[in-house]
Amino acid sequence: MKTPMRVDAPLALGALGVVFGDIGTSPLYAMHAVLSHDIIPRSADAITGIISLVFWSLLIIVAVKYILLLLSVDNDGDGGIIALSALVIKDGPRRFAPFAVGAAIFGAGLFYGDGIITPAISVMSATEGLSGINPTFERLVVPLSVLIVAALFAVQRLGTGRVGSLFGPTMLIWFLTLAALGVPHIAQHPAILTALLPHTGLLFIVHYPVAAFFALGAIVLVVTGAEALYADMGHFGPRPIQLAWFAVVLPCLTVNYLGQGALLLGNPDQEANPFFAMGPEWTRLPLVILASSAAVIASQAVISGIFSMTRQAEHLGYLPHIRSIHTSRWVRGQIYLPTVNRLLFIGVIALIIIFQSSSALANAYGLAVTSTLILTSILFVTYVRTVRRWRGWQVAAFVATAVSIEVVFFGSGLIKILAGGWIPLIIAAALGAVMVVWRRGRRLLNAQYGKLVEDRDRFLRTPGFTVIPGTAVYPHLDHGTTSIALLASARAFSAIHERIVVVSIETLHQPHVPVTERFTARSTFRSTYSIRYDDVSVRYGFKDEVDIPAALAEAAAQHLLPPVENPWYVTSEASFTPTGSGLMPGWQRALFVALYRNSARPASRFRLPKHRTLVFGISADI
């Protein structure tokens, strides 16, 4: 019989590649970003104090907050800021629902900002190691970074399944290399081990308050990717992530940061990136290659996370339907979003060309990280206080440790707004505006649809329709009313099919709905026209893929209704009038109409066969 440890070990290896790719590449640029500030002293106590702040940030923010606390709060096994906000909406008091929606919207926007910055800063920091081999190679950093990023986004259409098996072993080699680089320097300067004591960092803050304030704005980079720990919980479960963190990631990161500090103790005037200076001269090129591989893996994890988060936001009604391509027949959730991929690629390339170096780009990174950390903490406190009934002292202890550190990080990052910190905030604000306008526009559009529909029973008693052979399937929200598409088709052809199947889709505030709990079906016969009328309700989680033909086949397999054979699928789309009614401001209406017209069509949204789908246009005025 396998022990739990043996069962978790393969998943822990996979988590090294998917979950810890981002945080695992932080040693490439974090200390380099700290040293880029001229105000940072190079004295032994200052260097030791900085490393102490790095270590305790990893311990409190990542180990305590995320690994021990947040991984214990799951939404049907899934995590992440959208899943956590959905949990607050579902289980918490209703008065917190608007805040949870706002946190989900802004947090998703920040995650997009993170997704654009991570590939740029990770790949650039890896290729910058070339300048340590030969200073003339510095001019190759930007073009080589652009080529690597272009290749990375070009292969997204292939899916991650083919290369995913390599992520874990590659990152294991990477983490062991991090530790191997640090050990010799620690042995040469064992005084750096005093950084493990908490008072060492506090003394640095007391003795150098201004320098500490600037340093903290860069030290926050060591916890980049912490949100990925929580967001990827559904892929691996909490135990493998916890095992990978405490057995491999934390020890290796700690040894490497201690080693970088020890290097600086012996070479306080070190100007180059301390990471690449840790190894012997002959290791520079292998380190650049390995670091580039780790950077690609970190970037891939973030890109895949953005694809998944976009689909979650779409299912919860925050975003319009975006055309997707499933890249695996066997693995649920492996999707490719061409539109999102193009937008991310353009954003990443723009950042590389504009900022030219990882240290300059670090100014934009920190504010995105700290804002997400604080939003997640507020949602967590709301949940544990109102649902899990944490006592006041427990909440106070969490706020006094994790939240207080995050607030200091956020404050130190504010001074970098003009130097690039505005980028993730602009991205978050823009995406937030898109989400708010889309939600409002859909509500107004659904309200207009509600005025067009009529009572189902009254419609079926309306005389004058011819009953034709065959089956028609109509996606519709409310079984008590008649689908607009059914009304339009019946009036257009003065006919209805002998079997009508009305399917309502409901997305719940949980990641997945078991197939056995997904369907509700009710069949009735209408004597007026001698037709069969089936009402089918299908419930999905916000991570489930909506597929109406597959849902009807599964409902039939469960004997909830007779098989639906060769049906016509009939849907409707809004056709907007040239001038609006004034229900939305002009810019919002223009944005909503543009989003609606560029969203995925019903055949794609519901996985309907195009050759068996009819679409009726319905005039709308908002």
Steps between C-alpha positions, in 0.01 A plus 500: 500500500637842398550754773358853453856633465572269207172592335569873540860487375424485122244780537751702701750461215237628255423790732864609484452578132150642494453660842849619593635610163438869567626518857790271407642749250488793743869455600587604146388858551388570859837583657613669179195728532583575865859596416389723215415767760806712578353583841545140616817479716751221434601451864495152651209574736295648217557204266424252777186698591376495140545122475318466833202695360508274193493183710224614735291625209515151350418346837207723599339586166554175312545228761251620763242696302481300179639153575347451845192726504368573152547145373255396771231722345384348175198539275418139419873426482599813307673818607597840367351844544197431276428170677539669840269787405245247372527323835429824687200568273366146545553444874554845650247769597329663203624845600854393406403383151560838324846524654579140398394575142716814496797310642460231236487758222800705617695191603448346157628822344811490718555138404496605135762762583705230671459278194645767275788595729611150609615372156675829429692528828576127531635458148695829508659423837612161366649634176675783686742234625662522157657834593693318774658277234596789276393864546449531124217246527290755687361631172360152432280496813196676353492328156564157656225561758261595220583181309448279807168667582385474137578127499323456834175658380521327160484153659201579721264354240663160555397491867714428805431128517788401270766690693340506843670175603836677466408794724534323835840333442641818342391711795637242744840538331455877519425504873789265578725728294381798707609324817828380350590857403437629851676242715866592418443869571324428830797283598735791426293756691295312766412831667218529245312231697404767755250614235281208610436683828194730483661788690768535229248635251335720763837656589557582133165682491584690821854599396425573134129595481516681165714233337274229643195670351656494152634148550160359595359616167739255332503230768132437425619342173613192696134408560389543139303195399357449848149544359575216256535266798138562583369524145652165398375309804230333289761338277696330777322537834651662810719212624729470194544877490586509870740208459678663206529830686642375828715220353650679198397857425540678833835338592649561153378859478627572851846357427523695174400833655740439789768423241431823313528688829825321585639591156418865571668480841822403328446735205297797628565698181355229278338680207386211283204276575606304810319189380721441198808609695452211746628229267848448355576657165445177305143469635372827354375362168340184651336724763358729232356199314352346816368837619338559162330160521373580850379841380308340213338254742406781738352697210312196370339442838379862516370496141309177558363649822374804310324276248328314786415818688352656185275198457394520868419871467305431181289229662422725797384778267795736548623476140347432158532158345842458338576245232701214645680195365532184707857375474443159660236235452569346836585780743220737600596866516788497251382782276650752262346846460637655179377853573640504854826346378546777243427775751744353754769465234464863393513617862809295589694609191408864568633478856829344388557768237397789726684404821810333347606336832356286779599748773302777329203268454511401868351842582181397321489153652488569872176699508308228315623240748424698815154607382404137434642393837289756686179421309541129571564571869185713530289230335658237724430701816140556387451129445662364816333763718146461363492135390759318707436722799860581584535679830607861513850422628558256213407763244710758683803269499466444124463872434793589729735263318414429136276798419724756671799380295295516180387854578864607549589331170215685331604833649858460385378407153296819469815707455562308176171591334661750262790263430272227364275407791209655313507224237325220698258753648404624153458141381286416804290816458449434128400139553283603794319750278444227240356265763273764657368618162445144383307400814285814484435465128398136538256591777340766282490268201345218705241748630404581140486133416270455798252742342500308172431153637155378591350230718585156366155345544329796334736476205431128454125570497541754220325360189630502146834319528581196288671210676799373301704183559826513687650646816607855578721598796473853640747635759296718741530630854147469638284191457191698595523711185546435131841526342537808279653276235193273518267798465699637207520169314131416558386839374741498208398156370154463664624161618637320802680167529328192636761486776629811674791486746563816703840500674588744776865544601583603857856571614542450874750669732708183525767364266341169399161329514503117499329349197260313725377832646505704181159437343135555570254399228123509467296390201141601421265442208298783349168376370436819303766408247580140607863587566751396762655782703813426708633741762865425577706690759877457490718625783870565445783615723698801390785272389280255310471512122151579371397248234128472429513198262717308748270603786190371318678173419601457866148582623364236262761249624372565853145427372381848589356552149486311171800528266516824301573388144607729214353818649507851367652745746328838492641809675469877482740794494448868569504747211557846642327813375728777366411738783458385855212567735727665755493213749882498484740792450629529146849362563364209702247414230770515231727274708222252574388479137861446390547227760173335405574499127847357554397236751474134408186404309244264659616204289847539652379599847275196544704261281218476249556344156506793257327310222201433729471842663261785412547852639226765508583869538307691767492881501636649822516858625712593803 
